[in-house]
């Protein structure tokens, strides 16, 4: 089952980068959500004045290179940003028609606790290690932040580069969230732990894909 999900999303999860002079800087992961070239990622990864680029994974994914000295980036434009819920909608430029499943958006509320998941991303992109990884996990629970944002909590310790990648429900291969980062209870409104108590999060969170659906609907997508 995990193998089928990995194959379903092969090639759709990309590196998000920013051009700075003659060099490019890794920002995180992003993924295709429409065959017409629309992408989703986190809002914190993008700045409105940035020159953004998406870099597809290598076509030969049997043993891809850990580090790629040269990449073939595709220009990306910002379509819409939801800062409150940390979601950005992007689009590849020029217009491209890409083969992918017709509808990958799932129903987070219909996903039971304990459901098998897969998170896909480029976890070590900041180290210039460009391999896409797709580890499995399970849905550990849900939470609502102080501003009402709905989060999905899963039992995997993600890396910085995973942010912006898809959280996929294994049973049907649908995306139910956008990976945000490690779940830190203090960051999301919990009280500070007593002195001597150290929290080392082994759980991560994703933003519910429902917000991305609303953002795309508002743009007529």
C-alpha positions as CSV (number, residue, x, y, z in Angstrom):
1,X,0.0,0.0,0.0
2,X,2.8,2.4,0.9
3,X,4.5,1.6,-2.4
4,X,1.4,2.5,-4.4
5,X,1.1,5.9,-2.6
6,X,4.7,6.6,-3.3
7,X,4.3,5.8,-7.0
8,X,1.1,7.9,-7.1
9,X,3.0,11.0,-6.0
10,X,6.3,10.3,-7.8
11,X,7.5,13.5,-9.4
12,X,4.8,15.7,-7.9
13,X,6.8,16.8,-4.8
14,X,9.4,19.4,-5.6
15,X,12.0,21.6,-4.1
16,X,11.0,25.2,-3.6
17,X,13.9,27.6,-4.1
18,X,14.5,31.3,-4.3
19,X,17.0,32.9,-6.7
20,X,19.5,35.3,-5.2
21,X,21.9,36.7,-7.7
22,X,23.7,33.8,-9.4
23,X,22.7,31.3,-6.7
24,X,19.6,29.7,-5.5
25,X,18.4,29.1,-1.9
26,X,16.4,26.1,-0.7
27,X,13.1,27.2,1.0
28,X,11.3,23.9,1.6
29,X,9.0,21.4,-0.2
30,X,6.0,22.0,-2.4
31,X,3.7,19.7,-4.4
32,X,1.5,19.7,-7.4
33,X,-2.2,19.9,-6.7
34,X,-3.6,20.4,-10.2
35,X,-2.4,19.1,-13.6
36,X,-2.4,22.7,-14.9
37,X,0.7,23.4,-12.7
38,X,-0.7,24.7,-9.4
39,X,1.3,24.0,-6.3
40,X,0.8,24.2,-2.6
41,X,3.3,25.0,0.2
42,X,3.5,26.9,3.4
43,X,3.0,30.6,3.5
44,X,6.0,31.2,5.6
45,X,8.2,29.8,2.8
46,X,7.4,32.6,0.4
47,X,7.9,36.3,0.2
48,X,5.8,38.4,-2.2
49,X,8.9,40.0,-3.7
50,X,10.9,36.7,-4.1
51,X,11.9,35.1,-7.4
52,X,10.6,31.6,-6.8
53,X,11.6,28.4,-8.5
54,X,10.4,24.8,-8.4
55,X,12.8,22.0,-9.0
56,X,11.3,18.6,-10.0
57,X,13.0,15.4,-8.7
58,X,15.2,13.4,-10.9
59,X,13.4,11.2,-13.4
60,X,15.4,8.2,-12.5
61,X,14.4,7.6,-8.9
62,X,15.9,4.2,-8.4
63,X,19.1,5.6,-6.9
64,X,19.0,9.4,-7.4
65,X,22.0,11.5,-6.5
66,X,22.0,12.8,-2.9
67,X,23.3,16.2,-4.1
68,X,22.7,17.8,-7.4
69,X,25.3,20.4,-8.4
70,X,23.1,21.6,-11.2
71,X,19.3,21.8,-11.3
72,X,16.8,22.7,-14.0
73,X,14.4,25.0,-12.1
74,X,10.9,26.1,-13.3
75,X,9.8,29.7,-12.6
76,X,6.9,29.9,-10.1
77,X,4.5,32.8,-9.5
78,X,2.5,33.4,-6.3
79,X,-1.2,33.1,-6.9
80,X,-2.6,33.5,-3.4
81,X,-1.4,33.4,0.2
82,X,-3.3,32.6,3.4
83,X,-0.9,33.9,6.2
84,X,-3.4,33.1,8.9
85,X,-3.5,29.4,8.1
86,X,0.1,29.3,6.7
87,X,-0.8,28.2,3.1
88,X,0.4,29.5,-0.2
89,X,-0.9,28.6,-3.7
90,X,1.7,28.9,-6.5
91,X,1.7,28.2,-10.2
92,X,4.4,26.9,-12.6
93,X,5.4,29.3,-15.4
94,X,4.9,29.0,-18.3
95,X,1.7,27.1,-18.5
96,X,2.3,23.3,-18.4
97,X,0.0,20.3,-18.7
98,X,1.2,17.6,-16.3
99,X,0.0,14.0,-16.0
100,X,-1.3,13.4,-12.4
101,X,-4.4,12.0,-10.7
102,X,-7.4,14.1,-11.3
103,X,-8.3,14.8,-7.7
104,X,-5.9,14.3,-4.8
105,X,-7.6,16.3,-2.2
106,X,-8.9,14.2,0.7
107,X,-11.2,14.6,3.7
108,X,-9.2,15.2,6.9
109,X,-12.3,15.0,9.1
110,X,-13.1,11.6,7.8
111,X,-9.6,10.2,8.6
112,X,-9.7,8.3,11.9
113,X,-7.1,8.4,14.6
114,X,-4.6,5.6,13.9
115,X,-5.0,5.8,10.1
116,X,-1.8,5.1,8.2
117,X,-0.2,8.2,6.6
118,X,2.8,9.1,4.4
119,X,4.5,12.4,4.5
120,X,6.5,13.3,1.3
121,X,9.2,16.0,1.1
122,X,12.9,16.9,0.7
123,X,13.8,16.9,4.4
124,X,17.5,17.7,4.1
125,X,17.4,20.3,1.3
126,X,19.1,22.9,3.5
127,X,22.1,20.6,3.5
128,X,22.0,20.4,-0.3
129,X,20.8,16.8,0.0
130,X,18.1,16.8,-2.6
131,X,16.5,13.3,-2.3
132,X,12.7,13.0,-1.9
133,X,11.8,10.8,1.1
134,X,8.4,9.3,1.9
135,X,8.3,7.8,5.4
136,X,5.2,6.3,6.9
137,X,3.4,7.4,10.1
138,X,0.0,7.3,11.7
139,X,-2.5,10.0,12.6
140,X,-2.0,10.5,16.3
141,X,-4.7,13.2,16.9
142,X,-6.1,16.6,16.0
143,X,-5.8,20.0,17.5
144,X,-7.2,23.5,17.1
145,X,-4.9,26.5,17.6
146,X,-5.7,29.8,19.4
147,X,-6.8,31.3,16.0
148,X,-9.0,28.3,15.2
149,X,-6.6,26.7,12.7
150,X,-7.2,22.9,12.5
151,X,-4.0,20.8,12.7
152,X,-3.4,17.1,12.2
153,X,-0.8,15.6,14.5
154,X,1.2,12.5,13.3
155,X,3.9,10.4,14.9
156,X,7.0,11.3,12.9
157,X,9.7,13.8,13.6
158,X,9.9,15.9,10.4
159,X,12.9,17.9,9.3
160,X,12.9,21.5,8.3
161,X,12.9,20.7,4.6
162,X,9.8,18.6,4.9
163,X,7.7,21.8,5.5
164,X,5.3,22.4,2.6
165,X,5.1,18.8,1.5
166,X,1.9,16.7,1.4
167,X,0.6,14.5,4.2
168,X,-1.1,11.6,2.4
169,X,-3.7,9.1,3.7
170,X,-2.5,5.7,2.6
171,X,-5.9,4.0,2.3
172,X,-6.9,6.1,-0.8
173,X,-3.8,8.1,-1.7
174,X,-5.5,11.5,-0.9
175,X,-3.8,14.6,0.6
176,X,-5.3,15.5,4.0
177,X,-2.7,18.1,5.1
178,X,0.3,20.3,4.3
179,X,3.3,19.5,6.5
180,X,4.1,22.3,8.9
181,X,6.8,21.2,11.2
182,X,7.4,19.8,14.7
183,X,4.5,20.0,17.1
184,X,5.8,22.2,19.9
185,X,3.0,22.6,22.6
186,X,4.4,25.9,23.8
187,X,4.4,27.4,20.3
188,X,0.8,26.6,19.9
189,X,-0.4,28.2,23.1
190,X,0.6,25.7,25.8
191,X,2.0,27.0,29.1
192,X,5.8,27.0,29.6
193,X,7.0,23.8,31.0
194,X,8.4,23.8,34.6
195,X,12.1,24.3,35.0
196,X,14.0,21.2,34.3
197,X,11.3,19.7,32.1
198,X,12.5,19.6,28.5
199,X,10.2,18.8,25.6
200,X,11.8,17.0,22.6
201,X,8.9,16.8,20.1
202,X,8.6,13.4,18.4
203,X,5.3,14.5,16.9
204,X,4.8,16.7,13.9
205,X,1.8,18.6,12.5
206,X,0.2,19.4,9.2
207,X,-2.3,22.1,8.3
208,X,-5.6,20.8,7.3
209,X,-6.0,20.6,3.5
210,X,-9.4,22.2,3.8
211,X,-7.9,25.6,4.0
212,X,-6.1,25.0,0.7
213,X,-9.4,23.9,-0.9
214,X,-11.0,27.1,0.3
215,X,-8.1,29.2,-1.1
216,X,-8.3,27.4,-4.5
217,X,-12.1,27.8,-4.7
218,X,-11.7,31.6,-4.0
219,X,-9.3,31.7,-7.0
220,X,-11.8,29.8,-9.2
221,X,-9.5,26.7,-9.4
